[in-house]
Amino acid sequence: MHPSALLHYRLPLDTPIRFAGQTLDQREGLLLKFSLDGQLYYGDCCPLPGFSRDTLAQNQDSLLAYCQREGDEASLPPAARFALDSGRLLCQPQRRPPPSTVPLLAGSEKQVLAQLSAQLQPPRLAKLKVARAPVEEEINLVHRVLGQAPGLRLRLDANRGWTYEQAATFAASVPLDRIDFVEEPCATLEESLALYQQHRLPLALDETTQAQEYRYQPLPGVTALVLKPTLIGGIDRLTDIVEAAHHDGVRCVLSSSFESNLGLAAIAALARQLTPEQTPGLDTLEATGADLCQPNLWGVPGRPLIPEAQLERLF
């Protein structure tokens, strides 16, 4: 199935996102439009600055060539290939309802505790951003969060932000039996693996899986892979990684990269298909201030809808 249009969008963020030395106040991306049996479907191409190895300009050039039948699928950058594959996936009949998601806790201690209190039901699992404040403060924060929710387990995301010494201090100071895993705690994979050997802190790989040359291999202490489809690329590549990891009993968790509501719907569909036993990390919808083209899949109320007619058509 070939796309019928290529659209450019800018989606406002309610709160600026700060990571990788950058501050984003909007998400800029491209939509591939597909038509099937009178219904419209969209694939979201939304590379994440500071994390994606491909740029929006590269994706736009490649998708324009592809839409004009001057380029092939194999040459598409990761975000473009995900948009193409996921748009086609959404054209297939989808099961409902959408999967639940792991609540994302981020910000100051006050904000994190408020976000936890705002959950309609006490969650059994939550994701907490760390390596953004002095490690002693984050140790205290973990204890406060776990004390407020006695049945909670935490997935921690450090984005390679700790030195080995900081990570070791953290690992020695928190209850490891309530830590599901920590995503890439140290700047290098070697340091993170050494951290497990020394402190038995359970690990997950995230940034490592996004490298073009990445191929799954079992590693001591790595209990999970956190896979961001927009950054990894095509569904075939993603499927290969998931199947190889599952063969060794390593969990795979699909996770968002602040895509639009359309991109999140595609990742939800992929999670149902590839990782039905794991709750995906999709709790980034409320970071964006509006929905594109269609109401969001989760029925979150009060969000403006930006219709296709207001988007810039490139093809």
N, C-alpha and C positions, 0 to 999 in steps of 0.2 A: 504494500500500500504506500502510495506516494503522498506527501503533504500537499495540501491545496493552497497554503499561505504561510508566510513567515512574518511574525509580528514582533515589534520591539516594545518593551514596557519598562516603566519605572514604578516601583512599589514602595510607598513610604514606610518607614519603620517608626513605630510608636516611641521606642526608646533606642537611641543609637547603640550599635553593637561595637564593643572594643575588644580586639584580639589581634595577635600577630603584628602589633605595632601600628594598627590602623583603626580608624573609627568610621563606621558606615552609618549613614542616616537614611539610606534607601537601598533596596535591592533592585538591581538593573539586570534584565535578562531578555530572552527571546522565547517566543512560543511558536511551535510548529502546529499548524491546524490540520486536522483530518476530518473528513466527512464520510459517514457510513450509514446507509439506510435512513437518511434524513436527520441523523444525530451528529453533533459536533463534539470532537475530542481534541485535547491539546497536550503536546509534550513540552515540558518546561526545561529550557536550557539556561541555567543560572549558576555559572561558575562563582566560587567564593573567593574574593580577593584575599591574598595572604595564605591561602590553603590550596586552591586549585593550581595545577601546573599549566593550565590553559587560560587564556584571557577571553573576555567577551568579544573583543575585536577578532581574534582568531576564529572563534566559534561562528561569528556572524559571516565572515568571509567564506568559511567552509560550508555553512548551511545555505548561503545564497547560491554557491556553485552547485550544491546537491539539488536544491529545489529547481534550478534551471537545467538539471540533468547534465551538468558539466563536471561533476565530481562523484566519487563512489563512497559507500558507507565506510569502507575500511580506512579511509583517510580522515574521517571526522575526529575532532578532539573529544576527550572524555565527556564533557558536559553536553555537547551536540549529539554524541552517540546515545547518551542516556535519554535525551529528549526524543530522539527518533524511536528508540526501542520502547520507551515508556508510553509514548503516544499510541503506538500500535497495540501495546498491551491493554491500554484502557479501552480500546475499541472492542475487546473481547468481553463477554458477559462477566460481570463482577459480582462476587458474593457480598452480601450486606449482613450485618452492619460493619463499619470499619473497625479495625482492631483498636483496643485500648492502647494507651501510650504511657511511658514512664514519665512522671512529672519531672520537669527540669527546674532545679533550684539554683538561682544565681543572684549575685548582688551583695549588698551588705548583710550583716548578721540579722538586722531588723527585717530587711526585705525577705531573706531566706526563710526566717521563722514565720513571717506573715504568709508567704506563699505556701508553706506547709500547712498552716492553720486553715487556709482557704480551700483546701481539698474537700470535696463533698463527702468522701469516705477516707478514713485513714489509709494511706497507701502502704502496701507491703514492700514496695521498691521505689526508690527515687534516685535521680541523678543530680549530683552536686558538683558545680564547677569549683576547682581548687587551683592552687599555685598562682593566685592573683593578689594575695595579701601575705604578710609575714606568717611563716609556718606556725608559730605559736598561736596566732589568732585563729588559724584554720583548724588546728587541733581542738581548740576550745569550741569552735563552731560545730565540728562534728559531734562532740559530746553533747552540746546543747540540742542539736537536731535529733540525735538518737534518744536523748532523755525526754524530748517532747513526744516522740513516737516510738514507744517501746517495742513494737513489732516490726519496725522498719529495717530494711537492709539498704545499703547505699552503693551505687555505682559512682565512682569518682572520676572526673575528667581533668587531668593536669596539663594536657596539650604540651608535654615535654618541658614544662615550666620550672621544675625543681632541679637544683643541683643534687648530686648523689647524697651529700650530707643532709640537705633539707629533707629529701625523701626518706632517708633513714631515720631522722628524728621523728617525722610524721608516723612512719610505720611502727616505731617502737612505742608510740603514745596513744594509739587508737585501738579499739577492740576489733581485731582482725576477723573474728567470727561474724561480725555484722557488716563487713565490707565484701560486696559481691566481687568487685574487681576495681583496679585503678587503670585508667587508660594512659599509657605511655607517660609514666611519672617523670622520667629523666630525659635529658637532651639527646642521649644516644640509646639505641636498643641494648648495647652491651652493658651500660650502666643499669638499665631497668632489669635486665636478666640477673645481674649481680645483686641487685636489691632483693629479688626473690630468693636467691641462694642464701643471703644473709638474714633476711627478716621474714621470709615466707609471705610477702605481700602479694596477693593474687593479681595477675596482670591481664590486660587486654591490649591488643594492638589496634591502632587507629591510623595515625599518619603513615606508619610503615606500609600499610596495605594500599596506600594511594600511589606509591611509586610505580612508574611504568614497568619496571623490571620485577615487581613483586610477584613471587610465586609462593603459595602456601607451603610451609614446612612446620612440623611440630617443634615447639620450643619449651623447655622446662619452665613452669610457672605461668605460661600463657594459657588461660582457661577460656578466653573468648576473643573473637574478632568483632570490632565495631566497624561496620562497613557503610560508607557513605556513597550511594550509587551515583550521585552527580559527579563526585570526584574520581570514582573508579572507572566509569564509562559504560560499556555495553552490557546488556543483561547476560549474554553468553559468558563473558569474563567473570561477572559476578557469580553466576551459577557454578562455574568451575571452582572458584574459591570456596564457596559454601559447601559444595559436595566433598571436596578434599578435606576441609576442616571437620565436617560432620563424621567422616570416616574415622577420625581419631578421637571423636567425642568432644571436640572443641565447639563451644557454642558460637553462633553467629547472630549478631544483633544489627538490624538495618537501622540507619540513623539519618536524620535530615541535616541539611546545610543551609537552613534558613531559606528554603525554596518558597515559592508561592503556594497557595492552596492547591493548585493543580499539580505541582511537583510533589506535594505531600500526599495527595491522593494516589499518585503513581507508586510512591514508596510503600504506602499502605497495601496496595494491591500486590506488590512484590513480596512484602512480608508475609501475606497470607499464602503466597505460592511457595516461597523458598524457606521461610523460617517460621512456620506456624506455631512452634512451641515456645518462641521467644517474643516477649513484648517489645515492639520497636520503639526507638527513640524519636518521636515525632512531635514533641511538645514545643514547637517553635511557631505555631500558627499565630499566636497572639502577639508575637513580635512585629508582625506586619500589620499595617493599618487598614487593609482593604482586601477584598477578594477579586480575583481576575476572572472575568467572563462567565463564571458559574459560581453559585453559592458554595461555600466550603462544605466538605463531605461530613464534617462533624456537627453541623448545625449550630455552630457558635453564633449567637445573635448579635445584632447591632453593628455589623461590619458593612461599610459601604461596598457596593459592587461596581467595579470598573468594567463597563461593557467593551466588547471587542471593537466597536466603532470608535472608541476613544484611544485606541492603540495605534501606533505608527506601523503601517503596512510596508514591508520591505520587498515582498514578493507576492 
